[in-house]
Amino acid sequence: MAKNYPHLAMPLPGPKAKAMIERDARVMSQNYSKDYPLVAARGEGVVIVDVDGNRFLDFGTGIAVTATGHSHPKVVDAIKKQAETFIHMCYTDFYYDNLITLGERLSKRGPAPGDWRVFFANSGAEVVEGAIKLARVVTGRQKVIGFYGAFHGRTYGAMSLTASKLVQKRGYAPFLPEVYHTHYANCYRCPVNKESGTCKLDCLDLLTETMFVHTVNPDEVAAIIVEPVQGEGGYVVPHPDFLKRLRELTRKYGILLIADEVQCGMGRTGKLFASEHFDLQPDIVTLAKGIASGMPLAALMARADVMKWNDGGHGSTFGGNPVSAAAALATLDLLEGGLIDNAAKVGKYLMDISKKTLGAHKCVGDVRGLGLMIGLDIVKDKATKEPDGATRLKIIQECFNRGLILIGCGKSTIRLAPALTIDTEDADIAVRILDEAMTALGV
Ligand SMILES: Cc1ncc(COP(=O)(O)O)c(C=O)c1O
């Protein structure tokens, strides 16, 4: 069936969008530089309708959040029913059924065998904070190690572990003490061919032969936090042995391994947990973004023997809000009812056509990803792979003017992070628009 999107009725931004952006400039904190002027009025599945009636195909999903598409009727219904029942109780002091049910379903389906427990919060940064606190209190150790390129959030602990863009930290020092960074498996840049099987994981040798020898006593490390697929850092899929070796190392030194699955979790990569692609069995997992299709909710999961807080040592007034929990249960039904499989299937299709059609453009240095978490690297030169952020911006803006919503990540990557509901026709439309935009720009 022919799709009725994208459909642009005027040059962008239209008059209503322009007027709203002027209002925003007068009163809102101007800390976000937006790449293009989209003013949303409505969301319907994979489509965003702006205030002037233009219809866009959404491949950004509010930074990989609206997993079931915009306002999925089953999610909306669950939200409405719960809102009519009660909106808030505070799980810190009381109990309610739907959050316990959600805890049961997540703990049964943990990223590794065994008994899992769940703590609910509101945002990715908040569960990363929780993970750091938990790792410290349960190990009695202080040091925490993260990776270059990682993004973990904007609060102080999460920001201290973030090592993505300088602007995210400039001016905000001092950071959390006892936080260190080392190299992630940026395989797509690694001189050793990742396909050849000759990878020696030099990236991890920097940890064991440099950091653990000269600066950090591994016996004092509480946790290493890793994104199984780096998100904000550029949609980077590590060499499969990287996470395996990391797990061996952490076990050797009694270090807890935290998998930050805030972006790559909840089915986006074609499995509920991205860790499953790598047979990674973390001790702690953080989830947020796609968990409740856009309602604020985050989950900190830990093996039962690790989830050992001092009583009253951690909490959150709004965490595990019942309306968000209702949305999460409906989301989980949809994910397990076929959307995770769809992400794997359509993700493979999108990857194949992106490699074939977009990979032929001289500006595309790499196409990589898992499921519906796909990154296109925009480069100055295919041979050197020098990042080209300026061209990335032009492509994203050109796509907006053709009705496709995209966002960037890393130095010059375009992320393809649509709803897990898309079909192959949506994938065709997105790749066609990207292809046309790159051709129009001569890149
Ligand atoms: C891997 C990862 N961790 C943590 C966060 C922080 O999440 P939030 O923005 O909900 O605080 C993000 C957000 O992009 C993320 O991608």
The ligand as a Tripos MOL2 file, in Angstrom:
@<TRIPOS>MOLECULE
LIG
   16    16     1     0     0
SMALL
NO_CHARGES

@<TRIPOS>ATOM
      1 C1         24.1310    4.9460   26.7030 C.3       1 LIG1
      2 C2         23.4550    6.0820   27.4010 C.ar      1 LIG1
      3 N1         23.5020    6.1500   28.7410 N.ar      1 LIG1
      4 C3         22.8990    7.1420   29.4140 C.ar      1 LIG1
      5 C4         22.2210    8.1450   28.7500 C.ar      1 LIG1
      6 C5         21.5550    9.2370   29.5320 C.3       1 LIG1
      7 O1         20.1820    9.0980   29.4500 O.3       1 LIG1
      8 P1         19.2090   10.2980   29.8410 P.3       1 LIG1
      9 O2         19.3410   11.3250   28.7720 O.co2     1 LIG1
     10 O3         17.8470    9.6580   29.8730 O.co2     1 LIG1
     11 O4         19.6320   10.7960   31.1650 O.co2     1 LIG1
     12 C6         22.1560    8.1150   27.3620 C.ar      1 LIG1
     13 C7         21.4390    9.1800   26.6300 C.2       1 LIG1
     14 O5         21.6140    9.3830   25.4550 O.2       1 LIG1
     15 C8         22.7850    7.0590   26.6560 C.ar      1 LIG1
     16 O6         22.7480    6.9790   25.3310 O.3       1 LIG1
@<TRIPOS>BOND
     1     1     2 1
     2     2     3 ar
     3     2    15 ar
     4     3     4 ar
     5     4     5 ar
     6     5     6 1
     7     5    12 ar
     8     6     7 1
     9     7     8 1
    10     8     9 2
    11     8    10 1
    12     8    11 1
    13    12    13 1
    14    12    15 ar
    15    13    14 2
    16    15    16 1
@<TRIPOS>SUBSTRUCTURE
     1 LIG1         1 GROUP 0 **** ****
